[in-house]
Amino acid sequence: RDFFRSPRRICAVHISCEHQKQHSSGGQLHFQRSRSFSSSAHHGRHTIRRSLSLSAASASVDSPTLFSLPGLSHPSDFAQLANKAIRDCNSIRQELASALNEEDDGVNTNQVEKAKRTLHLLDDISNVVCTVIDAAELCRSTHATPQWRNGASDAFGILSEYIGSLNADDRLYRSLRRFVFNDEDKDNSSEIITQLSPEYQRMATAMRKEFERDGIHLQYTQREEARELNNVIVGLESLFSNNITEKTKYYNVGEELAVEVEKVIPRHVLGQLVRRDDLSSDGSMTLSSDNLLTNTLLAHSPSPQLRKEVYLESNTAIPENLKVLDALIEQRHIHSTLLGYKSYAHRVLSDRMVENPQNVAKFLNEMEKRSRGMFEKEMELMMKAKQYVEGAGDSQIQAWDVPFYSNFIKAQRQHQRSQEEGGDSDDSTQGYFTVENSINGMKALVSDLFGIRVKEVEIPIEERWDIDTSTNAQDQLAAGAGLRKFEFHHEHDGALGSMYFDLHPRDGKFVHAAHFTIRCGRNREDDIGSDRQLPIVALVCNLSPSSSSSNALLSHSEVETLYHEFGHGVHSLLSRCSFQHLSGTRAAMDFVETPSHFFETFARDPSFLSRILARHYTTGEPMSELRAQHLKQSHNDFRSVEVQTQIVHSRFDQALFGENPCSPALGGSSTTDAFERLHREAGVPFA
């Protein structure tokens, strides 16, 4: 996360790679060019205030636009907004540079006010850039129209390169050192920063650390080299991500396996997942690497042949990303060592709570030791279950066996618990979770916890990104396009912001679950006036498809994912900061999962389940307290297998980007060899 870093996308997914797949109504942003730093400002120097008009309310009244952000009516508008953001930021940069060149005229100026204005201007730069690039990140990851995705990708590239120049601008850094820390020419800061509020002190300290982490201390030629390397890295990251989003692997299974598929997924549902028109006359069937399809077949098909085929095909879906990953590892390592770090891992962890790779290794070792005994017991249970179902032919649990046999044993345990406690003979949770019930539960939750009222509002076609505008948009709306928008309001604090729900899969869409920031919030009161900018966020998931988005039946794990992402969204909406740079999920990245995990726990809280969340979609009957208790207990079943798998993924991440990275070009092993070795060492199934 660079000083002017972007985008802010928080994902609730496991580590993803080719080896085994990682803001609203009523608010208006004012772009402030504050008064000059010279003392003449106190004698009437003109102050420029230009509105960027980012009010969702005013935008929707005048002319609806994508994300409710003014100026986004056509794919080409993204590039225009990116270039305008650069011009506006350059104007602020020039103001800061001019202040550095001014001589002290001897008039007693307020040093504290000068420090505050410096921080406000730096935050304005961050805000102008991030508002465009964050929207571009969401658009290129989710928009149903290829032209919009391409336009957003172009803007993302323009601003990513510009962000590199911002992070290397020593005039911005010198402004911070001179006017806030007053230590431009010495090591010890003056008392100016101690007179600022704690929030302003945190902003100043965070900015300084981020500047210095990104190599502002380097000589000009080295800074330029670092900037060029960063541009290459951003391009590789975009290519890796776009390959996952844009490309779907299709493969055929023979007639025998096609029969096994239909035992799990009806053909009409399969058509929604595969989304291809070609039909086979020989009884074979076309499948795809779609995540929902893959996970469903792996978890529920009793056919080991089908599970193996699906697993291998889905985990080799984008082979070209192996080369992209190799290049990314090499460039990140070169860039990080140029900046003075031992590795990319050291650089990234320097602003985390965990601080360094040594602490990561210590944490993972402790977790591995604590879960090892239970992991071995659960692997043994799966082996016995496999021998019972399939016979003694295969003496190992394979990677494609884990989802099926963990679910198989969970179901048996849940049924046994129900029988022992006199519960229903059918202890299934199927049919108790729908999108509408889940959203109603969220509304009740924030009402009870925070006194927040949530209201759903209509979305004009121009504001939507779930329909392909190059075809007939009205037909797509009539067919049940799934985007929804909710406004959050508090009785005393007023409007809090907006949250979009984009919950179901479609072609060209980001394939995991994530919280995207469209615009950060901030609340500023200063001598120029007030500036309240409301946040806009989007929850992006790929839940089970349905002809009606509100009545889509969900698995319990999908509900947990939805509530997890909702926690990120609430975190963004409830953040109260003077600086958008500190707003919402712009905290330490290993802290931002705390609010999301907090909300996720409600999805398995027996009281909340039986009272509010879980109601059968046909009868409306609430889930019994006993069944809800069993659901919570089943959550802990095979947790050690999940933990051990995540430890392997975490160690793989550290191996890729540590001091001795997995890069043949840098003298290391290949990523494939490292991935296999870590699985073998941990005893976690691998293929």
N, C-alpha and C positions, 0 to 999 in steps of 0.2 A: 504494500500500500504506500505509494509515493505521497509526497506532500499534497500535490494536486491529483490524487489518485482517483481512479474510476475504472470500471464501474463498481457498483455495490450490488453484488448478487450473492446471496447466502443460500447455499444448497444443502438439502437434507438427503445426501446420497452417500454411498460408500465410495471409497477411493476408486476413481475411474480411469482406466487406461485400456489400451488395446489388448493387454494380456488378460484382464478381467475387469471389464468395465466396473471416475470422479465427477409536486405532490398535491389542488382540491378546492372545493367550492368555498367562496368567501375570502380566499387568501390572495394577496397580491405582492409580488416581489418588486422591490425598488432597487435598481442598480445604482449604487451611490458612488459618486466621485466627491469625496468630502473636501472640505476647504483645504487650502494650501497649508503646509507645515510652517510656513513663515509666520512671524508674529503679525504681519499685516492682515492676516485672516481675521483678527479681532477688530479690525477697522473697516470691515464691510466687504472683504473679498468675496466675489460671487461664488456661490456653491452650486454645482451642477447636480441635478438629480434626474435621472432618466428611468422611466418605468419600462421593464421588460414585459409587463402585462401578462404575467403567468397566473392569472386568476381563472380557475376552472369555471367559476360562475359566470364571469363576464364573457369568457370565451364561448361558453355554450349558448349564451343569449344572443351574441352577435353572429357567430358562425362556428358550428361545431368543428373541432379539429382532433387529430389523433392524440390520445392521452389527455385531452383537454389542454394541450400546450399550444399557445398561439403560434401561428406560422407553419404548422404541420398539416397541410392540406394535400400535398402531393409528394411522391417519393423524392423528387429533386429538391424539395424544401429542406431536407436534412443537411445537404451540403451548404445551402445558403445560410442556415442557422449556425452551422459550424464556423463558417467564415465570419459571420457577424460576431459570434462569441470571441473569435480571435481578435477582431478589431476592437471590441469593447475592452478586452483584457489588456491589449497593448496600450490602450489609452490610460488604464490604471497603472500599468508598469511605468509608463512615461512620467506619470505624476509622482510616483515613488522615486524614480531616478532624479527628477528635478529637485525633490526635497533633499536628496543626498548632496546635491551640488550647491545648495543654498548656504550662505554664511550666516552665522549667528549674529544678529544685529544688535545684541545686547539687551533687547527688551525681555523682560521676565515672562517667558511663555510657560504655559502649564505643561510640564513634561509628562504628567500622567495622561492628560487628554491627548497629547501627541502619540503616546504609546497605544492608547485605545484606538485612535484613528488608523494607525498603522495596521493593527490586527484586523480592523473592520475591512480595510481595503484588501488585505490579503485574503480574507474570507470571501469578499466579493468576487475576486478572481476565481477562487475555487468554485463558488456557487454558479457563476456564469458558465464555466466549462462543464461542470458536472451535470447541470440540468440538461444539457444537450447530449452529452456522451452517455449518461445513464439511460435516457430515453432511447438512444440509438442501440444500446446493448439489449434492451428489452425487445425492441422492434426487430433487430436482426436475428434474435433467438426465437421469436414466436409468431411474427406476422404471417398470415396465410398467403399474402401476395408476394411473389418473388421480387417484383420491382421495388416494393417497400423494403424488403430485406436487403436488397442490393444497395439501395440508397442509404440505408442506415449503416451498412458496413463501410461505405465510402466515408461517411461522416465520422464513424468510429476511428477509421484509419487516420483521417486528417487531424482529429483532436488528440489521438494517442501520440502522434509525432509532436504536436504542439505542447502537450503536457511534458514531454521530455525536455523541451526548451525552457519551460517554466521551472522545472526542477533544477536546471543547470544555470539559472539566471542569478548571478551573484549579487545583482542590485537588490533583488527581493530579500536575499539573505542578509545583506549589509543593512538594509532598512530595519529588519528585525533586530539585528545586533545593536544598531546605533540608537534607535528610538524606543525600543522596548527593554533590552538588556543593558544598553549603554556601556557595552564592553567590546566595541568593535576593535579596539587596539590593545585590549588587555584581557586577562583570563577571568578576572572577577567582575561580576555584574554589580551595578549600583543598586541603590535602594528603590529605584523606580518600579521594578517589577513587584517588589514586596508591597507596594501601595495599591496594586491592582486586586480585584476580587479573585477568589479562588478559580472561578471559571476562566477569567482572562489569563491568569497565570498558567492554567493547564493548556489553554490554546497556544500561548507563547512557547511553552516548553515543548509541546507536541510538535509544533511547526519546526522549531529549531532542530530537534532530534531527527525529524524526517528529512530536512534539508541535508544535515550532516551525514545521515545514513545513505543518502543518494549521491554523495561524492562532491558536495559543493566546495570541499576543502582542496580538491584537485586543481592542478594547473589547467589553463584554458584548453590546451590540446587534449589532455586526458578527459576533461569534461565532455568535449565534443566526441571523443571516441566512445565514452560511456553512453552518450545520447544516441549515437548511431547504433550501438549494440542494443540499446533498449528498443529502438524502432524495429530491429530485426526480430527481437524476442516477441514483441507485440504481434508482429505478422505471423510468427510461428504459432503463438497461442490462438490467434484467430483462425488459422488454418486447421489446427487440431480440433477446435470447437466446431467450426463449420462442417468439417468432415463428419462429425458425429450427428449434427443436426440435419444436414442436407442429404445424407446418404443412408439408404435402407438396403439391406441385403435380402434378396429373395432367393429361395431355394425350394426344390421339390422333394417330397417324400413319396415313397411308393404306396401302392394301394393298401398294403398291410398296415403301415404306419398311419396312413390317412384314416383308417378305421379307428385306430387308437386315439387320434386327435379328436374325432367326433364323439368319443366317449366322454371327453372333458369339456369341449367347447362346441356348441351347436353351430352348424354351418352358417346360419344367418348372422350369428355373433362374430364368427371368424371373418366374415366378409368386412365387418367394420374395422377389424384389427389389421387385416392384410391390405385392404384397400387396393386390390388389383382386379381387373375385369377378366383376365385370361382364365379359362376353365379347361381342365384336362378331361379328355374323353377316355383315358385308359385307367381311370380310378385313382391316379396319383393326385397329389394336392400341393398347392403352392403355399408356403409359409414365409414369414419375414422375421427380421431381427428385432421387431417391435418389442419393447421392454415388457409391456403388459402381457402380450402373447407368450413370450419366453418364460416369464416368471410363473404364469398360470400353468403352463404345461410341465415345467420342472417341479412344481409343488404338488400337482394333482394327478399326473399320469402314472399309472402303475407299470407302464411299459419301459423297461430299462433301455431298450433299443431306441425308442422315441426320445427319451430324456437325453441320452448320449448324443443323438443327432442334433437335437435342438441346442444343447449346451455348446457343442463344438462349433456349430454354424454361427450362433449368436456371438460367441467370444472370438471369432475370427472375422467379424463383419467388416472391419475397416483396416485391412493390413497396411495401407499406405500411411497410417498414423504411427507405425513403428519408426519409420524414417523421420517423421516430423518430431517424434518424441526424442530420438537420438540427437537431432539438431538442437532441440530446445534445451536438453540437458547441457550440451556443450556450450551454447551461447550464454545460458544463465550462469554457468560456472565461471566463464571468462569475465562476464560483466561483474559478478559479485567480487571476484578476486581483484579486479581493477579498482573497485570501490574500497578495497581494504579489508574485506571479509575472507574468512577461511573457505567459505562455501556459500552457495545460495541458501542452504538451510540456516546457516548462521545469520545471514542477512534478514531473511524473512522472520525468524524467531526473535530478532532483537527487540521488536516492539510488542511481543506477546507476553502474557503473564508467565509462561514457561521459560522464557528468556533465551535458552540455548539448546543445542542438540544433546548435550550431556544430560540435562534435566529431562528431556524427552525420553532418552534411553533408560534413565533410572525409573521413570514412571511406567514405561512399557514393561520393563523387567519385573517390577513389582506386580503389575497387573497379570502378567503371564504366570508368575509364581502362585498368585492367589487363585487363579482360575484353572490351573493345570490339572489338579486332581479331579474336579468335576468334569472337565473336558474329556478326560480319558474314560470316565464312567459313561458319559453320554455317547461317545463314539462307540463304546462297547454295546450300548443299548441299540444303537442304530444297526450295528453289525448283526446282532441277534435278530432284529426285526427283518433285515434283508434276507437272512438265511431262512427265516420262517416263510417269507413271501415268495422268494425266488429259488429257494433250495441252496445247497452248499457249493454251487458252481463257482461263484466269485467270492473270494475270501477277503476282499477289501471294500471299504466304502469309497466310492468314486465321487468326484466333485459333483456330478449330476445326480447323485443319490441323496445328498444332504438335504435339499429342500423337501423332497418327497418323504423321506423317512422321519425327519424331524416333525413334519406335519402329521404323519401317520401315528406316531407315538403320542403327540400332543392330543390328538382326537381321542385316542384310547384312554389316556389319563383323564381327560375332561369327562368322558362318559363314566369312567370308574368313580370319579369324585361324586358325580351326580347320583349314581346308584347308592354309594355308601351313605350319602347324606339325605336320601329320600327325595331327591329332586326329580325333574322330568326325565323320562326315558330317553327323550331326544334333547340333548344339551347343546345342540348346534346354535350358533349365533347368526346363521345365514338368514338374511331378510330383515335384520334389525337395524341395519345402517343404510341410510340414504343421504344424498347430498343435502336435501332440504332439512332433514333431522339434524344433520351435523351443523348446518348454518344456524338453525334455531338454537342449538346448544351454545354456539359461540355468542349469539346475541344475549342469551340468558347469563352466560358467564361474565362478560364484560359489564353487564348491567349490575350483577350482584357484587362484583369485585370493585368496580370503579365508578358506578353510576353513569355509565355511557349508554346512550340510545343509538341504535344502528338502524338506518333506513336505506332500503334498496331504491335506486333511482334508475330511470330509463337511460339507455345509452344510444345516442344517435349513430347512424351508420358511419358517419365521418370520424367518429371517435373510436370505433371498434377496430380490432386487429385480428379477430377470429374469422373473418370472411375474406374471400379472395375478391378484391375489388376489380380484378380484370375480367371477372365473369359476372353472372347475374346475382347481385348481392341480395335482392329481395327473396329470391328462391332459397338462398342459403339461410336467411333469417326464418323463413317459413318452415324450413327443415329442422330448425332447432339449434341454431348457433349457440354456443355455451357461455359466452362472456357475460359476467354480471358485475355490477358496481354498487358499492355500499358507502354511504356517508356516515361518519361518526360524529356524535354531538354530545357535549356534556352540559348539564344544567347550569353550572356556574361558569365554566371556562369557554363555553360556546363551541363553535366548530373545531374539530380536531384534525380533520383530513379525510382522504378518500382511499378506499381499498378496492382494487379490481380482483375478481376471481376468474382465472382462466384454467379450468380444471380438467379438461378432457383432451385426448390426443388428436392430432391432425397432421397432415403432411407438412414438412418443413418446420415443425415446432421442436423446441428444446425438449429432450426426451426424459429428463428426470423431474425432480420437484425442487422448486427454489422460490425464494422471496427476492423480488427485484425492486429496487428503489427507482422511482421515476423522478421524484424531486424530494429533496430533504427539507425538513422544516427548520425554521429559526424564528426567534422572537427577539427583536432588538429595539431598545429604547436608548436614544442618545440625543445630543444637542441638535441634531438635524431633524429628528422626528422619530416616529415609530415605524417599524418594518416587521410585519407579521407574515410569514410565508408558511402556508400549510403544506404538510407532506402529502405526497401521492405515492402509493405503493401498489404492487401487483403480486398476487400469489399464483404461481404457475405450477400446475400438477399435470399428471397424465393418469387420471383415475379411470375406472371402468367406464366404457362408453355406454350410452343409452339414447334412445330416441327422445327422451325428455331429460334434460340436464338436471332438473330438480329432483326427479324420482330415480336417478341412477342408483342401483344397488352397489354398495361398497363392501369391501372386506374390512375387517377391523384394523388391519395394518394400514390400509389406505386412510382410514379415519385418523389414526395416529399421525400419519404423514401430514394430513391436512391441518390438524391442530398444531403440529410442530411449526409449520409455515405460518400459521395464523399468529403464533407467538412472536415470530420475527416481525410480522406486520404491526401488531400492537406495540411492540417495542419502538418501532419507527414513529407511530402515531402519538405515543404518549411522551416522547422525548421533548424536553423543554430546554432549549439552548439559545444563547445569543448568537452562536455560530453554527452554520450548517455543517461546517467541517467537523464538528464534534457530535452531530446529531445522530440519533438512532443507532443503527448498526455500525457506525464508524467508531466503535470501541475496539478494544483488543479482540482479535478474531477468535481467540480461545475463550473469551467471555461471552460473545454474542449468542452462543448456543444456550446460555442459561435461561433467558426468558422463553425460548422456544421449547426447551425440555420441560420447563414448568407447565406450559399449556398442554404439552403432550401428555403429561400425567393425568389430566382430567379425562382423557379419552379411555382410560382404564380404571378410573375411580369408581368403585361399585355404586356408591350413592348417586353420583352424577349420571352414571349409565342408567340406573333403574328409574331415576326421577325425571330425567330430561332427554338424554342423548339417544338411547336405544329404544326405538318403538317399531314394531313390526309393520312393514310397508303395506300389508293388506288389511290387517285387523286393527292397527293402531295400538295394540296392547304393548305396555312397557315391558322391558326385559325384567325378569324376576331378580330379586336381590341375590339369590343363591347362584343363578346363572352368571350374574355380573361378577360375583366373587370368584367363580371358577375361571372366568375370562381373565381376571387379574392374575390368578395363580398360573394360568397357562402362559402368561407373558414371560414368566421366569424360566419356563421349560426351555432347555437348550440355549440358554443365554451364554453359557461358557463357550459353546461352539461359535456363536456370533462374536464373542469377545476375542477369542483366539484368532478368528479370521481377520478381525479388524486390527489386531496387533500385528499380524503378518502384513497387512496393507500399509499400516503406519511405518513399519520397519522398511518396507519396500520404498515408500516415499522418502524416508531418510537416506536410504541407500542410493536412490537416484540422484539426490541433490546434496549429498554430504561432501566431506573433504576429499574422498576418493570416489567420485561419481561413477555410476554404471554407464560408461561411455567408452567404447573401443578407441575412439579418437583421442581420448584423454588417458589411455592406458588401462582402462577398467574393463570389467566383464560386460557382456551384453545385458540389456534389460530383461530379455527372456530367460537367460541363465540365472540372473539374480532372483527373478520372480519364482522360478522353480526351486532354487536352493532354499529360499526362506520358507516356502511351503513344506519342503521335505524336512527341514530342521525342526519345524514346529509340529509336524505330524498332521497338518491340515491338508485335506484332499486337494489334489491338483491334477489338471489335465492340460 
